[in-house]
Amino acid sequence: MPDRIPPDLWSLLTMLFLSAVSGVVSVTQRIASGRAASFVWIFSELLAAVLAGYLASEFYLFTPETFQAYIPITVFVSTCAYSGGRFMQVAERTLYSKLPGGRD
């Protein structure tokens, strides 16, 4: 049937949805712990989670089979998406501290 959505598109949509949910959980926990929320911060955190989840789902295909046997793709993508925004903030801070005239 030509109307059907290809399985690889379903996989992509599933991983993006899983990443977005992980991002919402991450943002919710940080707001609950007292962080002030703004639209820009929430939007950037969600985009970072989706990006990290997408990259993780693509990277997972290149991991060894022994890794894939112990860690399912859904767990790997969720974990990467959950911590994606925080990792990007640490990477940005580290990069800025190494540049001449960079901020701390």
Residue pairs with C-beta under 8 A, 6 or more apart in sequence:
11 57
12 54
12 57
15 53
15 54
15 57
15 73
15 77
16 50
16 53
16 54
18 53
18 74
18 77
18 78
18 81
19 49
19 50
19 52
19 53
19 54
19 77
19 78
19 81
19 84
20 46
20 49
20 50
20 53
20 81
21 78
22 49
22 53
22 77
22 78
22 79
22 81
22 82
23 45
23 46
23 48
23 49
23 50
23 53
23 81
23 82
23 84
23 85
24 46
25 82
26 45
26 49
26 81
26 82
26 83
26 85
26 86
27 37
27 42
27 45
27 46
30 45
31 37
44 85
45 85
48 84
48 85
48 88
49 81
49 82
49 84
49 85
50 81
51 84
52 80
52 81
52 83
52 84
52 85
52 87
52 88
53 77
53 78
53 80
53 81
53 84
55 80
56 76
56 77
56 79
56 80
56 81
57 73
57 77
60 68
60 73
60 76
60 77
93 104
95 102
96 102
96 103
96 104
97 103
97 104
